[in-house]
Amino acid sequence: MSSEEMEVAESNESDDEEMNENKETSTEPSKEVYLPSKPLDEGEELVCDKSVYVMYHQATTSSPCLSFDTIQDNLGNNRESFPLTAYLVAGTQAPVTHTNNVIVMKLSNMHKTGKEDNEDESDEDNEEEEDEEKKPKMAGALIKHQGTVNRIRSLRIGETVIAASWSELGRVNIWDITKQLQSVDNDLNLATYNKEQANSVKPIFTFTGHQKEGFAMDWCPTVPGTLATGDCKRDIHIWKPNNNMAGWTVDQRPLVGHTDSVEDIQWSPNEKSVLASCSVDKSIRVWDVRAPPSKACMLSADQAHESDVNVINWNKNEPFIVSGGDDGVLHIWDLRKFKDKTPLATFKHHTEPVVSIEWHPTDSAVFASAGADNQIALWDLSVEKDAEQSNNEVEGLPPQLLFIHQGQTNVKELHWHPQLPGVIISTAESGFNIFRTISV
């Protein structure tokens, strides 16, 4: 795959503008809100209402990237001035094993979906030129990867950026992606890199001690370079960085507790020795890695869901974990009451397994969930039902459900961008969506 094969498609606004202009004379039936549980009648089709998005863009790569992570950049935090720029690292799932890549991406020139506040709508002569100037851009530096990438996570340590990738071949690789990150900022350097160097990059460290492939991995946010990886057998291994990040020492003794595949791992945002995990065995476990691996499990909800627990995420500011399972259920867990093994709150909206979930980076009440039903849902736990609100609610939907985003096929992963307020990036077999709603 070459960088020329990577494309960005911006949402088409001209159709909506034409529709609005002809609204008064149109005989078409009026629009209504679509609920995913409602079947479409013959002749009906779904149309994106771009008025509910501050920004909405799409991007595709020649092979699907079913796992990705945002890369912390040096452009500043809380960036809300358009156009926006984001850096990502993703891994492909190509149909042929030896054609897979890690891709370091730069998404830039991302403008608002509608017209900017200072635009003059009467200036039609320059519309085509302006549209060309406002097209989003994507640049990608490739790294040849052995096997499909099950999951990938990035970490910035000073000016160095590294990424850990889980391979379907059962290996976990660590990559220094600093050079690739620099390349995507310069078109000439990027072309030279992809032509001459992409196939020769080697991982700076590889662990082959897992007995099966896996998906679970997370960098510790409080101890730079510390990593946890979990596999499809049931084993979790803890990685400790050597001096100057010259390598890693991986404890060959796995944490003892789970009885089936470990699906997700999350380090505590505050406690450097504490992490949580979830499994096909239906349990969520909390570990203290200061203890011997056989005694490290300090809390457990053995029947956290009625079936596989696929994903968990640890609230950045409050002692809450949110979990999602094959049962389509979302549970909120208060870790102060975890011994009760009863969730603080439960939501059932997704009609298929929950595949990704993440708390908002700064708003402790807001999180997003993605399901195999091709829905991305935004939730706000601070919303409470009362008599006045109930008159405006959609029947059958919980009041905490803020927004439903659709349009992708086989959604796999989502992340809030920690430096772009309200921006969500999601990936699916059909490509990436980068959007911000008017809700958050």
C-alpha positions in Angstrom: 0.0 0.0 0.0 1.4 3.4 -0.9 0.4 6.7 0.6 -1.3 7.6 -2.7 -3.8 4.9 -2.0 -5.0 6.6 1.2 -7.9 8.8 0.7 -9.9 11.3 2.7 -13.6 11.9 1.7 -15.2 15.1 3.0 -18.9 15.1 3.7 -20.8 16.5 0.7 -22.7 19.7 1.7 -24.0 20.7 -1.8 -27.0 18.3 -1.7 -28.1 19.6 1.7 -27.8 23.2 0.5 -29.9 22.5 -2.7 -32.5 20.7 -0.6 -32.8 23.6 1.8 -33.2 26.1 -1.1 -36.1 24.0 -2.6 -37.7 23.2 0.7 -40.7 25.5 0.2 -41.7 24.0 -3.1 -40.9 20.4 -2.3 -43.7 17.8 -2.1 -41.5 15.2 -0.4 -42.7 13.9 2.9 -41.4 15.6 6.0 -38.3 14.3 7.7 -38.4 12.5 11.1 -35.9 11.2 13.6 -34.9 7.6 12.9 -34.4 5.2 15.7 -32.2 2.2 14.9 -34.8 -0.3 16.2 -37.3 0.9 13.7 -37.3 -0.9 10.3 -37.2 1.3 7.2 -40.3 1.3 4.9 -39.9 0.6 1.2 -38.4 3.6 -0.5 -37.2 5.1 2.7 -33.5 6.0 3.2 -31.4 7.4 5.9 -29.9 10.9 5.3 -27.3 12.5 7.6 -28.5 15.7 9.3 -25.3 17.7 9.2 -26.9 20.5 11.3 -26.3 18.4 14.4 -22.5 18.2 13.7 -20.0 20.9 14.4 -17.6 18.8 12.3 -17.9 15.6 10.3 -15.3 14.1 8.0 -14.5 10.6 6.7 -11.2 9.0 5.8 -10.3 5.6 4.2 -7.2 3.5 3.9 -6.7 0.8 1.3 -7.0 -1.9 4.0 -9.3 -1.5 7.0 -7.7 -0.3 10.2 -9.7 -1.9 13.0 -7.6 -0.6 15.9 -6.0 2.9 16.3 -4.9 5.4 18.9 -4.6 9.1 19.0 -1.0 10.5 19.3 -0.3 13.3 21.8 1.1 16.2 19.8 2.8 19.5 20.5 0.2 21.7 19.0 -1.4 22.5 22.3 -4.4 21.4 24.4 -8.1 22.5 24.1 -7.8 23.4 20.5 -11.1 24.6 19.1 -10.0 26.9 16.3 -10.7 25.5 12.8 -9.2 23.9 10.8 -8.1 21.1 13.1 -5.2 18.7 13.0 -4.9 15.2 14.6 -2.2 12.6 14.6 -3.1 8.9 14.8 -1.4 5.5 14.7 -3.4 2.6 13.3 -2.9 -1.0 12.2 -4.3 -2.7 9.2 -6.2 -6.0 8.8 -5.4 -6.9 5.2 -6.7 -10.1 3.7 -3.1 -11.2 3.0 -1.0 -11.5 6.2 2.3 -10.2 4.8 0.7 -7.0 3.4 -0.2 -5.5 6.8 1.1 -2.2 8.1 1.3 0.1 11.0 0.3 3.5 9.7 1.3 6.8 11.3 -1.3 9.4 10.1 -1.7 13.1 10.0 -5.3 14.3 9.5 -5.3 18.1 8.8 -7.3 21.0 7.3 -10.4 19.7 9.0 -13.0 22.5 8.8 -16.4 22.8 10.3 -19.1 20.9 8.5 -21.3 23.9 7.8 -20.2 27.4 6.7 -17.8 29.2 9.0 -19.2 32.1 11.0 -17.4 34.7 9.0 -18.3 33.4 5.5 -20.4 35.4 3.1 -23.0 33.2 1.6 -23.5 35.6 -1.3 -20.0 35.1 -2.7 -20.8 32.2 -5.0 -18.0 32.9 -7.5 -15.4 31.6 -5.2 -17.3 28.6 -3.9 -15.5 26.0 -5.9 -12.1 27.5 -5.1 -13.0 27.7 -1.4 -14.3 24.1 -1.4 -10.9 22.9 -2.8 -9.0 24.8 -0.1 -11.2 23.3 2.6 -10.7 19.7 1.6 -9.3 17.7 4.6 -5.9 16.1 4.0 -4.4 12.8 5.1 -0.8 11.8 5.1 0.4 8.3 6.2 3.8 6.8 6.9 3.9 3.0 6.7 5.7 0.4 8.8 5.6 -3.2 7.5 3.9 -5.4 10.2 4.0 -9.2 10.4 0.4 -10.3 10.7 -2.8 -8.3 11.1 -2.8 -5.7 13.9 -5.3 -6.8 16.6 -4.8 -3.7 18.7 -2.4 -0.8 18.9 -1.7 1.9 21.6 0.7 4.9 21.5 2.7 6.6 24.2 4.7 9.9 24.1 7.7 10.1 26.4 9.3 13.6 25.9 10.0 14.0 22.2 9.9 10.2 21.6 6.7 8.5 20.5 6.3 4.7 20.7 3.5 2.3 19.9 2.7 -1.2 21.0 1.0 -3.5 18.6 -0.7 -6.9 19.2 -0.1 -9.2 16.2 -2.4 -12.1 15.2 0.8 -14.2 15.2 0.9 -13.9 19.0 3.7 -11.3 19.3 3.6 -7.9 20.9 5.9 -5.4 19.2 7.1 -2.0 20.4 7.9 0.6 17.7 9.6 3.9 17.8 7.4 6.0 15.5 9.1 9.3 16.1 10.6 9.4 12.6 7.3 8.5 10.9 5.6 11.2 12.9 8.1 13.8 11.6 7.7 12.4 8.0 4.0 13.1 7.8 4.6 16.8 8.4 6.6 17.1 5.1 5.3 15.7 1.8 8.8 15.3 0.2 10.2 13.5 3.3 7.1 11.3 3.4 7.4 10.2 -0.2 11.1 9.4 0.3 10.4 7.5 3.5 7.5 5.4 2.1 9.5 4.5 -1.0 12.9 3.7 0.6 12.4 2.9 4.3 8.9 1.6 5.1 9.7 -2.0 4.5 13.0 -2.0 6.6 11.8 -0.6 9.9 12.2 -3.1 12.8 10.5 -3.1 16.2 12.7 -1.9 19.1 11.4 -4.8 21.2 9.3 -7.9 20.7 7.7 -10.2 23.3 6.9 -13.7 22.2 6.0 -15.1 25.7 2.2 -15.1 25.2 0.9 -18.6 24.3 -1.9 -17.2 22.1 -2.7 -14.0 20.2 -4.5 -11.3 22.1 -6.2 -8.0 22.0 -5.9 -6.5 25.5 -3.2 -3.9 26.1 -2.7 -0.6 27.9 0.1 1.8 28.8 0.2 2.9 32.4 -0.5 6.6 32.5 1.4 7.2 35.8 4.6 5.2 35.1 5.8 5.9 31.6 6.8 2.8 29.7 5.0 0.3 31.9 2.6 -1.9 29.9 0.1 -4.6 30.5 -0.9 -7.1 27.8 -3.5 -9.9 27.9 -4.1 -12.8 25.5 -6.8 -15.1 24.3 -5.7 -17.9 26.6 -6.3 -16.0 29.9 -2.9 -14.6 30.7 -1.9 -11.0 31.6 1.8 -10.0 31.6 3.2 -6.9 33.1 6.1 -5.0 31.3 8.6 -2.8 33.1 10.9 -0.5 31.1 14.6 -0.8 31.4 16.9 2.3 31.9 16.4 4.9 29.2 13.7 2.8 27.6 16.4 0.6 26.1 14.1 -2.4 26.4 11.6 -4.0 28.7 11.5 -6.7 31.3 8.4 -8.8 31.0 7.3 -10.8 34.0 6.9 -14.4 32.6 4.5 -15.2 35.4 1.0 -14.2 34.3 -1.6 -12.7 36.7 -3.8 -15.6 38.0 -7.5 -15.2 38.0 -9.3 -15.2 34.6 -10.4 -18.5 33.2 -10.9 -17.4 29.6 -9.7 -14.8 27.0 -8.8 -11.4 28.4 -10.6 -8.9 26.2 -9.5 -5.5 27.6 -7.1 -4.0 30.2 -7.2 -0.5 31.8 -4.6 0.9 34.2 -5.9 3.1 37.0 -5.4 6.8 36.1 -4.2 7.5 39.6 -2.8 4.3 41.2 0.4 3.3 39.5 0.2 -0.4 40.6 -3.5 -0.9 40.0 -5.2 -2.1 36.8 -8.5 -3.6 35.8 -9.3 -6.3 33.2 -12.4 -8.0 31.7 -12.8 -11.4 30.1 -14.9 -13.8 28.1 -15.4 -15.5 31.5 -17.9 -12.7 32.2 -15.8 -11.2 35.0 -14.2 -7.9 35.7 -11.1 -8.0 37.9 -9.1 -5.4 39.7 -5.4 -6.2 40.3 -2.6 -4.8 42.4 0.7 -5.7 40.6 2.8 -5.2 43.8 1.6 -8.6 45.0 2.8 -11.9 43.5 0.9 -12.8 40.3 -1.0 -15.6 42.1 -2.3 -13.1 44.7 -2.6 -9.9 42.7 -6.4 -10.0 42.1 -7.9 -7.9 44.9 -11.5 -7.4 43.6 -13.7 -9.3 41.3 -17.2 -9.2 39.9 -17.5 -12.8 38.6 -20.8 -12.3 36.8 -20.4 -8.7 35.6 -22.4 -9.4 32.4 -24.6 -12.2 31.2 -22.0 -13.1 28.5 -18.5 -12.0 27.4 -17.3 -8.7 28.8 -15.7 -7.1 25.8 -14.5 -3.6 26.9 -13.9 -1.5 30.0 -12.8 2.0 30.5 -11.6 3.8 33.7 -13.0 7.3 34.4 -10.2 9.8 34.4 -11.5 11.8 37.4 -13.9 9.6 39.3 -13.7 6.1 40.8 -15.9 4.7 38.0 -15.5 2.0 35.4 -17.8 1.5 32.5 -18.1 -1.9 30.9 -19.8 -3.3 27.7 -20.5 -6.9 26.8 -21.8 -9.2 24.2 -25.2 -8.8 25.8 -25.3 -5.2 24.5 -25.5 -3.9 28.0 -23.5 -1.0 29.5 -22.8 -1.1 33.3 -21.3 1.7 35.4 -19.3 0.4 38.4 -18.4 2.4 41.5 -15.1 1.0 42.6 -15.8 2.2 46.2 -18.7 -0.3 46.2 -17.2 -2.9 43.8 -17.3 -5.6 46.5 -21.1 -5.5 46.3 -20.8 -6.7 42.7 -23.7 -4.6 41.7 -23.4 -1.9 39.1 -24.2 1.7 39.9 -26.2 2.1 36.7 -27.2 -0.1 33.8 -28.2 0.9 30.2 -29.5 -1.3 27.5 -29.7 0.4 24.1 -27.3 -1.4 21.8 -29.0 -4.3 20.0 -25.6 -6.1 19.3 -22.4 -6.6 21.3 -20.7 -3.5 22.6 -17.2 -3.3 21.0 -15.7 0.0 22.2 -16.3 2.3 25.1 -14.6 5.4 26.5 -15.1 8.2 29.0 -14.8 11.8 27.9 -11.3 13.0 28.9 -12.5 15.9 31.0 -16.3 15.6 31.6 -16.7 12.8 34.2 -20.4 12.3 33.4 -20.0 11.8 29.6 -18.9 8.7 27.8 -19.3 7.2 24.3 -20.1 3.6 23.3 -19.9 1.7 20.0 -21.7 -1.5 19.1 -21.7 -4.2 16.5 -25.1 -2.7 15.6 -23.1 0.1 13.8 -24.2 2.7 16.4 -22.0 5.1 18.3 -23.9 6.5 21.3 -23.1 9.5 23.5 -24.2 9.4 27.1 -24.5 11.9 29.9 -25.0 10.5 33.4 -25.8 13.9 34.8 -29.1 13.9 33.0 -32.0 12.8 35.3 -35.5 12.1 34.2 -38.2 14.3 35.5 -41.8 15.1 34.6 -41.0 18.2 32.5 -38.2 16.4 30.5 -40.3 13.3 29.9 -42.7 15.3 27.5 -39.7 15.9 25.2 -38.1 12.5 25.4 -38.2 9.9 22.6 -40.2 6.9 23.8 -38.0 3.9 24.6 -34.7 5.8 24.9 -33.1 6.6 28.3 -32.8 10.3 29.0 -29.1 9.9 29.4 -28.7 9.0 25.8 -27.6 12.3 24.1 -26.8 11.3 20.5 -26.7 8.4 18.1 -24.1 8.5 15.3 -24.4 6.1 12.4 -23.1 5.6 8.9 -20.1 3.2 9.4 -20.1 -0.6 8.7 -18.8 -2.9 11.4 -17.6 -0.3 13.9 -14.6 -1.6 15.9 -13.1 1.2 18.0 -13.6 4.8 19.1 -11.5 7.4 21.0 -12.1 10.9 22.1 -9.3 13.1 21.0 -7.8 14.4 24.3 -6.5 17.7 22.8 -9.6 18.5 20.6 -12.6 19.1 22.8 -15.6 17.0 21.9 -14.0 15.4 18.9 -14.5 11.6 18.5 -12.6 9.4 16.0 -14.0 6.0 15.2 -12.9 3.2 12.9 -14.7 0.5 11.1 -14.4 -1.8 8.1 -15.7 1.1 6.0 -13.1 3.6 7.3 -12.7 6.4 9.8 -15.2 9.0 11.0 -13.9 12.2 12.6 -16.7 14.2 14.1 -17.9 16.6 16.8 -21.6 16.8 17.6 -23.5 19.8 19.0 -24.3 17.7 22.0 -20.9 17.7 23.6 
